[in-house]
Amino acid sequence: MARCSICGKGRIISTRGTHKRGVAGGQWKKKAPKSRKIFKPNLHKFQGKIYCVKCLRKVKKQLKEQKPAESPVPKSA
C-alpha cells in the first residue's frame, strides 16, 4: 500500500449505512444495510518519491523559493 512520504497519509476503510426508499420514513422494519467504503488519497510521484497533493504543493513551493536564492543575477553597472 502506498503512503505519502511526508505525512504518511494512506487509505482509510470505513462503513457506511444506506437506506432504501420508504425505510427511513415511518417505522424502521429493517436495519440499514452496511457496506465498506475505501477512501484513497490522491497520490502522485515527484522526483522518485510519493506525495499526496497537499504535501506536493508544499514541496513545490519550497523548491520555487530556493531557486532564486541559489542563483543570484549579477547587476550590471
Backbone as a ProteinNet text record, in pm:
[ID]
protein_1_A
[PRIMARY]
MARCSICGKGRIISTRGTHKRGVAGGQWKKKAPKSRKIFKPNLHKFQGKIYCVKCLRKVKKQLKEQKPAESPVPKSA
[TERTIARY]
83.8	0	88.6	59.1	137.2	94.5	193.4	168.8	247.4	201.3	272.5	404	512.9	643.4	662.5	578.9	592.6	496.3	366.4	267.6	221.2	250.7	212.9	66.9	0	-141.3	-157.1	-250.7	-277.7	-427.1	-467.8	-610.3	-679.3	-807.2	-888.5	-1010.4	-1042.3	-1158.2	-1265.5	-1387.4	-1497.5	-1622.3	-1723	-1850.8	-1953.9	-2041.3	-2147.4	-2280.2	-2381.6	-2513.9	-2602.4	-2676.9	-2766	-2907.4	-3003.9	-3144.2	-3210.4	-3296.3	-3370.5	-3495.6	-3564.6	-3684.6	-3789.1	-3848	-3954	-3904.1	-3777.1	-3724.4	-3702.8	-3651	-3617.8	-3742.5	-3848.3	-3970	-4065.2	-4110.2	-4202.7	-4129.1	-4186.2	-4127.2	-4010.5	-3915.5	-3798.6	-3827.9	-3832.4	-3858.8	-3730.2	-3632.5	-3505.5	-3390.7	-3282	-3160	-3099.7	-3033.6	-2974.2	-2862.6	-2861.8	-2752.7	-2621.8	-2517.4	-2388.2	-2292.9	-2213.8	-2113.3	-1981.5	-1871.8	-1739.7	-1707.4	-1648.8	-1606.1	-1458.2	-1379.3	-1236.1	-1205.9	-1151.9	-1113.3	-964.3	-931.6	-792.8	-740.4	-616.7	-560.7	-517.1	-506.7	-464.3	-311.6	-246.7	-101.6	-40.5	76.1	150	298.4	370.3	514.8	580.9	681.3	755.7	899.3	992.3	1135.2	1162	1091.9	1116.3	1049.5	977.2	906.8	757.8	678.7	532.8	481	400.6	343.9	192.8	118.3	-21.7	-23.4	-131.9	-135.8	-111.3	-161.5	-142.3	6.5	80.1	223.3	302.8	255.7	324	324.5	214.4	208.7	311.5	326.3	424.4	567	595.8	729.8	763.3	669	693.3	711.8	638.8	652.3	790.6	839.1	972.4	1080.9	1065.8	1163.6	1164	1047.8	1038.2	1108.5	1093.2	1154.9	1306	1357.5	1501.1	1575	1514.6	1583.6	1635.7	1558.7	1613.8	1729	1727.4	1833.2	1964.9	1958.7	2078.6	2149.7	2075.4	2138.1	2111.6	2190.5	2169.6	2214.2	2141.7	2173.4	2263.8	2383.1	2472.5	2413.9	2427	2373.8	2474.7	2423.9	2512.9	2518.8	2637.6	2657.3	2618.2
-117.6	0	124.3	217.5	340.3	440.9	514.1	618.9	742.5	856.9	982.1	977.9	1022.8	1015	1123.1	1226.9	1332	1309.3	1303.7	1296.5	1154.3	1057.6	919.1	888.4	976	955.5	833	745.9	624.5	604.1	484	459.8	438.5	473.6	459.6	375.9	275.4	190.7	228.8	250.2	293.1	214.4	215.6	154.6	264.3	243.2	340.8	267.1	325.5	266	339.1	265	325.9	275.6	360.6	322.9	328.3	231	230.6	316.3	342.2	425.6	363.8	447.9	401.1	349.5	320.1	265.4	377.5	491.8	599.7	672	676.6	745.7	647.9	679.9	590.8	495.7	378.6	283	207.7	177	103.1	-45.4	-111.2	-254.2	-334.7	-277.8	-347.2	-256.3	-319.1	-243.9	-198	-83.3	-30.2	-122.5	-157.7	-241	-162.5	-225.8	-158.4	-214	-124.6	-165.8	-97	-156.3	-98.2	5.3	113.8	220	242.5	243.6	266.7	406.1	491.5	626.2	623.5	657.6	655.3	798.2	824.1	958.5	984.1	1109.6	1149.7	1155.5	1045	1034.2	1053.5	1119.5	1141.9	1118.4	1075.1	1059.3	1189.2	1232.7	1353.9	1333.8	1337.6	1317.2	1186.4	1080.4	947.5	919.4	1014.8	993.1	1006.2	952.6	958.5	1062.9	1157	1263.2	1268.1	1304.1	1338.8	1481.8	1523.2	1652.1	1767.9	1756.7	1863.2	1883.2	1775.1	1784.5	1821.8	1777.5	1808.4	1958.6	2025.9	2171.2	2239.2	2189.7	2246	2226.9	2107.4	2076.1	2163.5	2177.9	2259.8	2406.6	2452.5	2591.7	2613.7	2517.1	2528.1	2529.3	2445.2	2441.7	2572.5	2632.1	2760	2871	2871.8	2974.3	2958	2836.9	2811.5	2850.9	2836.7	2863.1	3005.9	3112.1	3246.8	3274.9	3216.5	3240	3173.8	3060.9	2988	3051.4	3110.1	3166.8	3317.2	3396.7	3541.7	3597.3	3693.8	3756.3	3874.7	3880.7	3993.9	4122.5	4230.9	4359.4	4425.7	4480.2	4549.2	4698.3	4757.1	4897.6	4992.5
0	0	0	-87.5	-98.6	8.2	57	156.2	115.7	163.2	139.2	216.3	153.1	217.6	323.5	327.2	428.8	545.5	515.4	624.1	654.4	566.5	591.4	562.8	488	457.3	369.3	403.6	327.6	315	275.9	258.7	393.3	397.4	518.4	481.7	564.3	540.5	640.9	591.1	675.4	636.3	721.2	687.1	669.5	574.7	553.9	545.3	604.5	602.4	503.9	424	327.4	351.9	328.2	341.8	205.5	182.9	57.6	74	-34.9	-28.7	62.8	143.9	232.5	366	378.7	504	604.8	560	652.5	701.6	622.9	665.5	733.4	850.3	920.7	1012.6	1033.1	1126.3	1061.9	1146	1098.9	1108.2	994.3	994.2	982.1	911.1	890.1	928.2	963.4	991.9	859.1	860.3	737.3	689.2	559.5	508	508.3	555.6	565.7	461	403.8	306.4	340.7	294.9	320.5	215.1	258.7	168.1	192	84	94.9	40.3	125.1	85.7	52.2	-71.7	-116.6	-130.2	-85.6	-100.8	-245.1	-280.6	-414.5	-415.2	-456.4	-453.2	-591.8	-594.3	-717.9	-692.7	-798.7	-789.2	-833.3	-757.2	-790.4	-745.7	-837.5	-812.3	-738.2	-777.2	-722	-588.8	-531.6	-405.8	-429.7	-336.8	-347.5	-248.9	-300.2	-217.8	-237.8	-131.1	-150.6	-204.7	-265.7	-334.8	-238.6	-117	-18.1	11.9	29.9	58.3	-67.1	-183.1	-308.4	-334.1	-300.9	-316.4	-227.5	-104.9	-11.9	-64.6	-116.6	-166.4	-286.9	-379.9	-498.2	-461.1	-360.4	-315.6	-253.9	-176.5	-115.4	-222.9	-326	-434.5	-512.5	-530.8	-602.1	-524.9	-392.8	-309	-301.7	-312.4	-302.7	-430.5	-546.5	-673.8	-686.3	-658.7	-672.7	-576.8	-459.8	-362.4	-404.6	-474.5	-513.7	-633.5	-725.5	-845.1	-853.3	-783.7	-790.1	-925.7	-973.5	-1102.1	-1076.5	-1143.9	-1121	-1180.5	-1107.2	-1152.7	-1245.8	-1354.8	-1448.7	-1413.8	-1430.2	-1393.4	-1501.1
[MASK]
+++++++++++++++++++++++++++++++++++++++++++++++++++++++++++++++++++++++++++++

